[in-house]
Amino acid sequence: MGIIISRSLDIHYNLATEEYLLRHYDLKEDILFIWYGSKAFVYGRNQNPFIEINSQYLLNDSIPKIRRVSGGGTIYQDNGTINFSYITHDYKNKINNYLFFLQPVIDLLKSKGLNAHFQPKSHLFVNDKKISGNAQAFINNRLLHHGTLLYDTDLNIIHQALIDHSQEAKGHQVLSNKQPVENLKNMLSTDMTNFVKEMIEKISKDRNISLNEIVLDKNKINEIKKEKYLSWDWNFGKTPKFSIETFLKDRLVNIHVENGIIKDIDLKDKDQWIGIKYYSQAFFKLINLYK
């Protein structure tokens, strides 16, 4: 297994690197990819960002919203979040076996006196607080397992934008499993840099990783970044169709959305259209944010 540690905080580039390794790299050995990112919301491939993220943050274009290739729920991350990704073609008995990939991290945290434990399907907890979410994707006969560790992440944004936010919609989107969260910084005496070093050493020892040279095609990675992870079509257009019911002047209104675009607004009274126009202004802005 080889190890890559990204020097970039560009989350679009790092997600594109994952996909490059998953789809295009001549994978002769397993790879561990450690990376960080600036502020961003990242959601599962079958999720609906319009209902997952509080509109206060969804309309804030200073924080990117990005769809990933794996399943799972919506997360917020920043440069206080540790990202770790495994790419392997030895996927037998490992698909949906989250504990296999997380056991070295659990053992490391336990060695530091923390009550770290796995909670199915894909979470790590210390006591009753979530510190890590994980997801997988199986593409091109390769398995991607990736996860986050909350080390010094802005928990206020997580609560305001995700945990405390609630929006109901009809559709086939996958909903996030909301849990109370905590930062490892509040539990450990070591800083994030040293903790990551210890984590890499632990995983390397347990998984027999050698520090082999890995040459990346940065032009290909930037192409994937531009054509996919920076595109409105991928990040918002892939949203499963849904409808939202809301009340306007005590009358029920149905807004129907397909591919991230409002397709129809059901009105019981045509005279309501003027009100709907202004009511929906923010929603139109929201779904056309990156188009």
C-alpha positions as CSV (number, residue, x, y, z in Angstrom):
1,M,0.0,0.0,0.0
2,G,1.1,3.5,-0.8
3,I,0.4,6.7,1.1
4,I,-0.5,10.1,-0.3
5,I,-0.7,13.2,1.9
6,S,-2.3,16.1,0.1
7,R,-0.8,19.6,0.5
8,S,-3.9,21.2,-1.0
9,L,-6.9,22.5,1.0
10,D,-8.9,22.6,-2.3
11,I,-11.7,20.2,-1.5
12,H,-12.7,20.0,-5.2
13,Y,-9.2,19.0,-6.1
14,N,-9.0,16.4,-3.3
15,L,-12.3,14.8,-4.2
16,A,-11.2,14.7,-7.8
17,T,-8.0,13.0,-6.7
18,E,-10.1,10.3,-5.0
19,E,-12.0,9.7,-8.2
20,Y,-8.8,9.7,-10.3
21,L,-7.4,7.0,-8.1
22,L,-10.7,5.1,-8.2
23,R,-11.3,5.3,-11.9
24,H,-8.0,6.0,-13.8
25,Y,-4.9,5.2,-11.8
26,D,-3.0,2.1,-12.5
27,L,-3.7,0.6,-9.1
28,K,-1.2,-2.1,-8.3
29,E,-1.4,-1.7,-4.6
30,D,-3.8,-0.3,-2.0
31,I,-3.6,3.4,-1.3
32,L,-4.1,5.5,1.8
33,F,-4.9,9.1,1.0
34,I,-4.8,11.7,3.8
35,W,-6.2,15.2,3.1
36,Y,-7.8,18.3,4.5
37,G,-10.1,20.9,3.0
38,S,-11.3,24.4,3.5
39,K,-14.9,25.0,4.5
40,A,-17.5,22.9,2.6
41,F,-20.6,20.9,2.8
42,V,-20.3,17.5,1.2
43,Y,-23.3,15.2,0.6
44,G,-23.9,11.7,-0.6
45,R,-24.6,10.8,-4.2
46,N,-28.3,10.2,-3.6
47,Q,-29.0,13.2,-1.3
48,N,-30.9,16.4,-1.6
49,P,-28.9,19.4,-0.6
50,F,-31.9,21.6,-0.8
51,I,-33.4,19.9,2.2
52,E,-30.3,18.7,4.0
53,I,-28.6,22.2,4.5
54,N,-30.2,25.2,6.2
55,S,-30.9,27.8,3.6
56,Q,-28.9,30.4,5.5
57,Y,-25.8,28.3,4.6
58,L,-27.1,27.0,1.3
59,L,-27.4,30.5,0.0
60,N,-23.9,31.4,1.3
61,D,-21.8,31.0,-1.8
62,S,-18.6,31.4,0.2
63,I,-19.0,27.8,1.4
64,P,-19.0,25.2,-1.5
65,K,-21.6,22.5,-1.6
66,I,-20.3,19.4,-3.3
67,R,-21.8,16.0,-4.2
68,R,-19.5,13.0,-3.7
69,V,-19.5,9.6,-5.5
70,S,-20.2,7.6,-2.3
71,G,-23.4,7.3,-0.3
72,G,-24.0,8.3,3.2
73,G,-25.1,11.6,4.7
74,T,-24.3,15.3,4.5
75,I,-21.3,16.6,6.4
76,Y,-19.7,19.9,7.0
77,Q,-15.9,20.1,7.1
78,D,-13.1,22.6,7.3
79,N,-9.4,22.6,7.9
80,G,-9.9,21.2,11.4
81,T,-11.3,18.0,9.8
82,I,-9.1,15.0,9.0
83,N,-10.1,13.2,5.8
84,F,-8.8,9.7,5.2
85,S,-9.5,7.6,2.1
86,Y,-8.6,4.0,1.2
87,I,-8.7,2.8,-2.4
88,T,-8.3,-1.0,-2.9
89,H,-9.0,-3.6,-5.6
90,D,-8.9,-6.3,-2.9
91,Y,-12.5,-5.6,-2.0
92,K,-13.7,-9.2,-1.1
93,N,-15.4,-9.1,2.3
94,K,-14.7,-5.4,2.6
95,I,-17.7,-3.9,0.9
96,N,-19.9,-2.4,3.7
97,N,-17.3,-3.8,6.2
98,Y,-16.7,-0.4,7.7
99,L,-15.1,-1.8,10.9
100,F,-12.3,-3.3,8.9
101,F,-11.1,0.1,7.8
102,L,-11.8,1.9,11.1
103,Q,-10.3,-0.6,13.5
104,P,-6.8,0.9,13.5
105,V,-8.3,4.3,14.4
106,I,-10.4,2.8,17.1
107,D,-7.4,1.0,18.6
108,L,-5.3,4.2,18.5
109,L,-8.0,6.2,20.3
110,K,-8.4,3.5,22.9
111,S,-4.7,3.5,23.5
112,K,-5.1,7.1,24.5
113,G,-7.8,6.2,27.0
114,L,-10.8,7.2,25.0
115,N,-14.0,5.0,24.9
116,A,-14.0,4.8,21.1
117,H,-16.4,2.4,19.5
118,F,-18.0,1.6,16.2
119,Q,-21.6,2.3,15.7
120,P,-23.3,0.7,12.7
121,K,-23.6,1.3,9.9
122,S,-20.6,3.6,9.5
123,H,-19.9,5.9,12.5
124,L,-17.2,6.2,15.1
125,F,-18.2,7.5,18.5
126,V,-16.4,8.4,21.7
127,N,-18.8,7.8,24.5
128,D,-22.1,9.2,23.2
129,K,-20.7,11.7,20.7
130,K,-20.0,11.1,17.0
131,I,-16.4,11.9,15.9
132,S,-16.4,10.3,12.4
133,G,-18.7,9.5,9.5
134,N,-17.8,7.2,6.7
135,A,-19.0,6.1,3.3
136,Q,-18.1,3.8,0.4
137,A,-18.2,3.6,-3.3
138,F,-17.6,0.6,-5.6
139,I,-16.5,1.6,-9.1
140,N,-14.4,0.0,-11.8
141,N,-13.9,-3.1,-9.6
142,R,-12.3,-0.9,-6.9
143,L,-13.5,0.0,-3.5
144,L,-13.3,3.5,-2.1
145,H,-13.7,3.8,1.7
146,H,-13.5,7.4,3.0
147,G,-14.2,9.1,6.2
148,T,-13.8,12.2,8.3
149,L,-12.5,12.7,11.8
150,L,-13.7,15.8,13.7
151,Y,-10.5,17.2,15.3
152,D,-11.1,20.9,15.5
153,T,-14.0,21.4,13.2
154,D,-16.5,24.3,13.7
155,L,-19.3,22.5,15.5
156,N,-21.5,25.5,15.6
157,I,-21.9,25.4,11.8
158,I,-22.6,21.6,12.0
159,H,-25.4,22.3,14.5
160,Q,-26.9,25.3,12.8
161,A,-26.7,24.1,9.2
162,L,-27.3,20.4,9.7
163,I,-28.2,18.9,13.1
164,D,-30.7,21.6,14.2
165,H,-32.1,22.0,10.7
166,S,-35.3,20.2,9.6
167,Q,-37.0,20.3,6.2
168,E,-39.5,17.8,5.0
169,A,-39.9,16.9,1.3
170,K,-41.5,14.1,-0.7
171,G,-39.1,12.2,-2.9
172,H,-36.5,9.3,-2.9
173,Q,-33.6,11.2,-1.5
174,V,-31.5,9.6,1.2
175,L,-31.7,11.4,4.5
176,S,-28.9,12.0,6.9
177,N,-28.7,10.3,10.3
178,K,-28.2,13.2,12.6
179,Q,-26.1,12.6,15.7
180,P,-24.5,14.8,18.5
181,V,-20.9,15.5,17.6
182,E,-17.6,16.3,19.4
183,N,-14.1,17.3,18.5
184,L,-11.1,15.1,19.3
185,K,-9.2,18.2,20.3
186,N,-11.3,18.4,23.4
187,M,-10.4,14.8,24.4
188,L,-6.7,14.6,23.5
189,S,-3.6,16.4,24.7
190,T,-1.8,16.0,21.3
191,D,-2.3,18.5,18.4
192,M,-3.8,17.5,15.1
193,T,-0.5,17.2,13.2
194,N,1.0,14.7,15.7
195,F,-2.3,12.8,15.9
196,V,-2.3,12.4,12.1
197,K,1.3,11.1,12.2
198,E,0.3,8.6,14.9
199,M,-2.7,7.5,12.9
200,I,-0.6,7.0,9.7
201,E,1.9,5.0,11.7
202,K,-0.8,2.9,13.3
203,I,-2.6,2.2,10.0
204,S,0.8,1.5,8.3
205,K,1.7,-1.0,10.9
206,D,-1.6,-2.8,11.0
207,R,-2.1,-2.9,7.2
208,N,1.6,-3.5,6.3
209,I,1.9,-0.2,4.3
210,S,5.1,0.7,2.6
211,L,6.0,4.2,1.6
212,N,6.0,3.7,-2.1
213,E,6.2,6.5,-4.6
214,I,2.9,7.4,-6.3
215,V,2.9,9.6,-9.3
216,L,-0.4,11.4,-9.9
217,D,-1.6,12.8,-13.2
218,K,-2.4,16.3,-12.0
219,N,-3.8,17.4,-15.4
220,K,-6.3,14.6,-15.3
221,I,-7.2,15.4,-11.7
222,N,-7.8,19.1,-12.6
223,E,-9.9,17.9,-15.6
224,I,-12.1,15.9,-13.2
225,K,-12.3,18.8,-10.8
226,K,-13.4,21.2,-13.5
227,E,-15.8,19.0,-15.4
228,K,-17.4,17.3,-12.3
229,Y,-16.8,18.7,-8.9
230,L,-17.1,22.4,-9.9
231,S,-20.1,21.8,-12.1
232,W,-23.7,22.7,-11.2
233,D,-25.0,19.6,-13.0
234,W,-23.1,17.3,-10.7
235,N,-23.5,19.1,-7.4
236,F,-27.2,20.1,-7.8
237,G,-28.5,18.7,-11.1
238,K,-28.1,15.1,-9.8
239,T,-30.5,15.8,-7.0
240,P,-33.4,13.3,-7.0
241,K,-36.7,14.9,-7.9
242,F,-38.7,16.0,-5.0
243,S,-41.6,18.2,-3.9
244,I,-42.1,20.5,-1.0
245,E,-45.4,21.5,0.6
246,T,-45.7,24.8,2.3
247,F,-48.3,27.3,3.4
248,L,-48.8,30.7,1.9
249,K,-51.4,32.9,3.5
250,D,-52.9,29.7,5.1
251,R,-53.2,27.9,1.8
252,L,-51.2,24.8,0.8
253,V,-48.7,25.2,-2.1
254,N,-46.8,22.3,-3.7
255,I,-43.4,23.1,-5.4
256,H,-42.1,20.3,-7.7
257,V,-38.4,20.1,-8.5
258,E,-36.5,17.9,-11.0
259,N,-32.8,18.0,-11.6
260,G,-32.5,20.9,-9.2
261,I,-34.9,23.1,-11.2
262,I,-38.5,24.1,-10.3
263,K,-40.7,22.4,-12.8
264,D,-44.2,23.2,-11.5
265,I,-45.9,25.1,-8.7
266,D,-49.4,23.8,-7.8
267,L,-51.7,26.6,-6.8
268,K,-55.3,26.3,-5.7
269,D,-56.0,29.9,-6.5
270,K,-54.4,31.7,-9.4
271,D,-54.6,35.0,-7.5
272,Q,-51.9,33.5,-5.2
273,W,-49.3,33.7,-8.0
274,I,-48.0,37.1,-7.1
275,G,-47.4,36.0,-3.5
276,I,-45.8,32.8,-4.7
277,K,-43.5,34.7,-7.0
278,Y,-42.0,36.6,-4.1
279,Y,-42.1,33.7,-1.7
280,S,-40.2,31.5,-4.2
281,Q,-37.6,34.1,-5.0
282,A,-35.1,32.8,-2.5
283,F,-35.8,29.2,-3.6
284,F,-35.2,30.1,-7.3
285,K,-31.9,31.7,-6.3
286,L,-31.0,28.7,-4.2
287,I,-31.5,26.1,-7.0
288,N,-29.8,28.3,-9.6
289,L,-26.9,29.2,-7.3
290,Y,-24.2,27.4,-9.4
291,K,-25.8,27.3,-12.8
